[in-house]
Amino acid sequence: MGLLGMMARTAVVAGTATAVSNRVSRRQVGRWNQKAEAQAYEQQQQEPEPEPQPAQQQYAPAPPAPAPPAAAPAASTNLVDELQRLSTLKDQGILSEDEFTAAKSKLLGN
């Protein structure tokens, strides 16, 4: 097998590995999101009904709604998955040290 054939084979293997890794990551994040949504729904169902307020307080502004608790874990998990994927690509020699550092900085917002 010539050099060109080996390069083509390596490109196909690397592309397939990346596609599989991305699909696994997306499925995993989807499962985590479903689980978090189910937990939030159960928690919402378990909260007691608010008591009716007297007529004098009828026009008081409502307190701000709390942020949904499920958003933070999915974002941080996705970030961890992406960093692991970049590290794997660097270890395989697909990314150079400079490319890895630049991509990592971009993910971390630096």
C-alpha positions in Angstrom: 0.0 0.0 0.0 1.5 3.3 -1.0 1.8 6.5 1.1 -1.3 8.0 -0.5 -3.4 4.9 0.3 -2.2 5.0 3.9 -3.1 8.6 4.2 -6.5 8.0 2.8 -7.1 5.1 5.2 -6.0 7.2 8.1 -8.3 10.0 7.1 -11.3 7.6 6.8 -10.5 6.0 10.2 -10.1 9.4 11.9 -13.3 10.7 10.3 -15.3 7.7 11.3 -14.0 7.9 14.9 -14.9 11.6 15.1 -18.4 10.9 13.7 -19.0 8.1 16.2 -17.7 10.2 19.1 -19.9 13.1 18.2 -23.0 10.9 17.9 -22.3 9.2 21.2 -21.9 12.7 22.8 -25.1 14.0 21.4 -27.0 10.9 22.5 -25.5 11.1 26.0 -26.4 14.8 26.3 -29.9 14.1 25.1 -30.4 11.4 27.7 -29.1 13.7 30.4 -31.5 16.4 29.3 -34.4 14.1 29.3 -33.5 12.9 32.8 -33.1 16.5 34.1 -36.4 17.5 32.5 -38.2 14.5 34.2 -36.7 15.4 37.6 -37.7 19.1 37.2 -41.2 18.0 36.3 -41.4 15.7 39.3 -40.1 18.4 41.5 -42.7 20.9 40.1 -45.5 18.4 40.8 -44.4 17.9 44.4 -44.4 21.6 45.2 -47.4 22.7 47.3 -50.0 25.0 45.8 -49.5 28.6 46.6 -51.9 30.1 49.2 -54.3 32.8 47.9 -53.1 36.2 48.8 -55.4 38.8 50.4 -56.9 41.5 48.2 -54.6 44.2 49.5 -51.6 42.5 48.1 -53.2 41.7 44.8 -51.1 44.2 42.9 -47.7 43.4 44.3 -45.1 42.5 41.7 -44.3 38.9 41.4 -40.9 37.7 42.4 -38.5 36.7 39.5 -38.7 33.1 38.5 -35.7 30.9 39.5 -33.5 29.6 36.7 -34.1 26.0 35.7 -31.6 23.7 37.5 -31.1 21.4 34.5 -29.4 23.9 32.3 -26.0 24.1 34.1 -25.1 20.3 34.2 -25.8 19.8 30.5 -23.6 22.7 29.5 -20.7 21.7 31.8 -21.0 18.1 30.7 -20.9 19.1 27.0 -17.8 21.2 27.7 -16.1 18.2 29.4 -17.0 16.0 26.5 -15.6 18.5 24.0 -12.4 18.9 25.9 -12.0 15.1 26.1 -12.6 14.8 22.3 -10.0 17.5 21.7 -7.5 15.7 23.9 -8.1 12.4 22.1 -7.5 14.1 18.7 -4.3 15.6 20.0 -3.2 12.2 21.4 -3.9 10.6 18.0 -1.7 13.3 16.3 -4.6 14.8 14.4 -4.3 18.1 16.2 -1.0 19.8 16.9 -0.3 21.3 20.4 -1.0 24.8 19.1 -4.3 23.8 17.5 -5.3 22.0 20.7 -4.5 25.0 22.8 -6.4 27.4 20.5 -9.5 25.1 20.4 -9.4 24.7 24.2 -9.1 28.4 24.7 -12.1 29.0 22.4 -14.2 26.4 24.4 -13.3 28.0 27.7 -14.0 31.5 26.4 -10.4 32.8 26.9 
